[in-house]
Amino acid sequence: MTDKETVLAALNTVIDPVSGQGLSDAGLVRGLIVSPERVGFMLEVPQDLVTQYDPVRLAAEKCLAGLEGVTKAQVVLTTELAPNPQPQKQPSAKLSERAVEDSRPKAPVASVRPHHVKKVIVVGSGKGGVGKSTVSLGLAIGLSQLGLRVGYLDADIYGPSAPVMLGLRQPPEFGADKLMVPLEAYGLKVNSVGFLVDPDQAMIWRGPMASQALTQLLTQSRWGTAEAPLDVLVVDLPPGTGDVQLTLTQKTLIDGAVVVSTPQEMALADARRAVTLFGKTAIPVLGVVENMAYLVAPDGSEMEIFGRGGAKGMAEVLNVPFLGEVPLDPAMRKGCDEGKPVTALAPQSDIATRFKNIAERVLKALK
């Protein structure tokens, strides 16, 4: 196996056209990953020089591919800052409130969906720990069980969960068109940054680097074909309302969002922020899911560990649909830990039926 020192030395033979140094000495090798099957890094350059550096990216990939033991090489060209940013002028205190509002920067207009994808749904939460990824996967499987062609994009760049939940470990293949071929599991086409990196590797990436990685996963994956397009792509967003979420909402035409929350107020406050984000970026909120609504005790009673009904009440206040509640289910937790989702393996179970019902409501809200 090639080690990092060997890789860095090899990359120094590829010359940075601006500094005249090798890529390693020029500080352009970011997020280097060296694993038994894959070597790759982020080539981070100024935004106005991206076109100039594309041949450098190709040369770096060729360099890595020539190293002993390397079977797959990948270099992602990304940018951190826009060229020569101009300071924003502060509005005069005499301006009217409407003029002040108009002077604020507006989000760019969304572009298009990924090729051969009919609908894109994002699943967000505003905070971590509410079971958003579990709900995202359950929704995707539920849509698949309704007869749709479904893709599942794990967009949590810093904490990808799809490899564990779906039992997928191998990296995706690359086609002749240089597009990633998503892996397949339980009727879904799946992609995740977790397929490209060592599972124990910390993703020490700045916001723009993470955003660029997500953009590549979204737009450079072969989700469908002209003959068999994907009906729905479900995107599991990372928690929060930062760079990754903004990149996705601003660059992709999104058909709707699902917000996940647990019943307690601390989670609801963050879920309301997620609803606000989608509202400001003109993304329809398809509805709210209340996760961990209760736990069924051995005697059959329902234990409301985190309270109950908070997310439903929030949906009513915000005038968005309530899609349903999902209980704490030990079988679902165990299945996701083992890469065997119970919603797929036990389609007649209560939890699978709940997700299928949620999927039906989401499809109704999409139309």
N, C-alpha and C positions, 0 to 999 in steps of 0.2 A: 504494500500500500504506500502511495506517495504521501510524504509528510508536508506540513505547512511550510517549512523552511525551503524545501525543494520547489514547492509551488510558487512561493514569493520570489525565489531566485529566477525561476523561469519567466515569470511575468515582468521581471526587470529587463528582459530582452525585447519586450514590446515597448516602443518609445511613445511617450506622451508628446503630442505635437505642439503643445503650448510651452511646457517647461524644458523639453528636450531630455528629460530624465526617463528612466524606466518607470513603468506604472507603479511598482511597489514604492520606490523612492519618492515618487511624486505624490504619494498619499492618496492614490485613486482607487486602491483596493479596499473596499468596505464590506464587512459582513462575510468574510471568507469562510466557506464551508468545505471541509475535506473529510469525506466519508469513504467507506470501502467501495461504493458504487458511483459516487458523484463528487465532482469538484465544481465549485461555482463561487461567484462573488458579485457585489453590486459595484458598477463603475459609475461613480457619482461625479457629474460635471455641471458647469453652469448651463442654464437653460438655453442661452443663445448659441451654445456650442454643441448642442446635441447632434445635429446633422454631421458636423465635422468629426465627431467621435464614433459614429457608427462603424466606419472601417476599422477603428481601433478595437471596438468590441468584437468584431469578427476575427481580427488577428489574435486577440486574447483567447477567444474560444478555441481557435485552431491550435494555439500554443498549449493550452491545457489538455486538449484531446490527444496531443502527441506525447504526453507524459506516460511513463510506464505504469500500468495498472489502472489507468483512468478509462472507464467505459462510457461515462457521460460527463460532458462539460457544458456549463451554462454561465453566461455573463449577462447580467441584467443592466441595461443602460438606464440610469435614472438621474434626476436633477433635484437640487435642493432649493435653490432660490431663483426667482425671476431676475433677468438682467437689469442692472441699474435701477433698482426700485426707487420711485420718486416719493418724497414725503407727502402725506395727505394733508391738504389744507383744512384747518379747522373752520367750521362755519361761523359766521359772524353772529354775535348774540342778538343782533337786530333781525336776523332771518326769521321768517315765520316757521311754525312747527312743521308745516308741510314741506317747506324748502329744506329744512334740516333733514327730514326723512328722505327727501329725494337726493340729498348730497351724499348719503351713505352708500358704500359700495354694494352693488347688487351681485347676487350669485349668477354665474354664467348659465345660459340656457342649456338644459340637458340635451345630449346628443342623441344617440340611437342605442337600441338594444344590441347585445352581442349577436353575431351572425347566426341565423337559423334558430333563433329563440323567439317564441311568440309572446311570452309574458315573463316579467321579472318581478318577484316578490321579495322584499327584504324583511327580516325578522330582527327587531331590536328590543332593547330593554332599558337603556339609560344607566344601568348598573350591573355589576356582575353578581353571580351567586343566586340568580332567580331561576335557573334551569332553562335559559334561553336556547342553548344548543340542543338540549333534549327535546324541547318543544319544536324547534326548527326541523329536527330530524323526523319527529313524529308527524309533523305537517307534511313533509316531503313524501314520506312513505304513505300517508293517508291519501295524498293526491295521486300517487302511483296506483294505489289500490282502486281508485275510481276510473282507471283505464287511461290515464294521461302519461305521456312521456315526460319524465321529470329529471331535472338536474339539481344537484345539491352542492353549493359552493360554501366551503368553510372559510369565511373571510376574517376570522379572528387571527390576524397575523402573529400576534405575540403569544397566544395560547390556543393553538389549533387543537380541536378535539375529535375531528372526523376519523383520523387514523385509529384511535382507540374505540370509538363508538361503533365503527363499522368493521373493525378487524382488518384494516388495510395497511400494509406495511411497505409494499414495493413502490418505487417511484413511477410516475406515468411515463409512457413512451412518447416520442416525438415523431410526428408524421413527416412525409416528404415536404409538406407545406410549412414545416417548422412549427406547427401548432401542437400543443400538448393534447394527448388523447386521454380524457378523463377515465379514471378507473370505474369499474361497475360493481355494484353490490346491492342486493335486495331490490332490484328493479330501478336503481338510481344511477345516473352518471355523476361521479363525484370528483371534485378537485379540492385541494387544500395545500397551503404552504407546508403543512406537516408532512406531505409526501416528498418534499424536496430537501429537507434538512434532517440532521440527526435529532432524534426525539429528546436527547438530553442537552441540545445546543440552545443557549439563550439567544433570542432574537434581539440583539442590541442595535436596533435601527431607529433613526430619526423618523418623525412623522412623514415627511415627503418620501423617504425610502419605502416605508410600509405602504403608503398610498400607491406608489409605483408598482410594488409587488402585487397588490390587489388588482390594479388595472390590468396587469399582464395575465393574472389568473383568469380574470373575467373575459378579456377580449382575445387572448391568444390560446384559448382552449377550444377544441372541436366539439362543441356541445351537441350539435345536430348537423344534419345535411339538408340539402335542398329537397331531397326525396322524403326525408324523415326528420323534420324539424322538431326541436324540443317544444313541448306545450308550455311548460312552466320551469323557470329556474328559481329555486329557493336559495336566498343568500342569507347565511347566518352571520349577522354583523357582530363585531366586537362590542363589549359594553362601552357606554359613554356616548358623547356627541362631539368627537374630535375630528382630526384630519382624515382618518380612514372613512368615516361615515360621510363627511363632506365631499371627499373625492368621488365616492360612489354615487351620491345623490346628484352631484353636479355634472358628471360625465356620462351618466347612463340614464336612459329613459326607463323609469321605474313605474310599474303599473299599480303598486300598492304596498303598504307596510302593515305588518302585524306587530303589536307591542305586547311583550310578556312582562308580567309582574306577579309577585307574591302578594298576599292580602295585607301585610302590615304597612303602616304609613311610610316608613323609611324607604321601602321599595317603591311605593306609589308615587312619592315625590319625584324620584328619578324617572319613573315611567312617564309622568306628565311632561318632563323635559324632553323625552324622546318624541312624544306626540307633538310638542311644540316645534322640534327640529323638522319633523316631516311636514308640518304645516307651513313653515317658512320656506321650505324647498319645494312646495307645491306637489307633495306626494300624498295621494289619498290614503288615509288610515283605514284599512279594511276591518280592523277590530282589535279588541284586547282579549288576551287569554290570561285567566287567573291560574297560576301554577302553584303546586303545593297547597291546594285549598284545604285539604284535610288528610288524615291518615286513618285507614280502617283498622280498628283494634281487633284482637283475636275474638272478642265476643260479638263482632259485627258493628259496634258503635263507631261513629265518626269523630275522631279527635281533631279539633280545630287548633292545631299547634301554633299557627301564625295568625289566628283569627280567620275570618271567612267573609267573603262578599266585598272586600275593599276594592278589588279591581273592577268588579261589576258596577259598584257605585261610582267609581271614577269614570267608567265608560258612559254612564248615564249623564253625569255632570258635563263631560266633554262632548256629548252628543255623537259618540261613535259606537259602532256595533259591539256587543259583547259576544265573543265567539264561543265561550264555554269555560268550564273549570276542569282542571286536571289534578287528581289527588297525588299525594306522595305514594308511590308504588314500589315496594322493594324489588319486585320482579323486573320492572323497567330499569331500575338502578343497576341491578345485577347484569341484565342483558347488555346495557350500554358499556359497563365495565369490561365485559367479556367479548365485545364486538358482535353480539348477537341480539339486536334490538327486538324486544318482545312484540312490538307493534307489527313487525314483519313476520315473525315466526309463529305468533299466535293471533292471527287476524280476527278471530271471533271473541277474543278476550275483551273485558270491559274497557281497558285502557286503549286498545286498538280501535274499538268502536267509537270512543270519545274523540280520538284524533281524526277518524274518518268523518265524523259529524262536523268537526272544526274545519276540515278540508272542504266539505260541501258548502259550509257557510262562507268560506273564503272565496270559493268559485262564484257563489251567488253575488258576493259583494264586488267581484271583478267585472261582472257583466253590466 
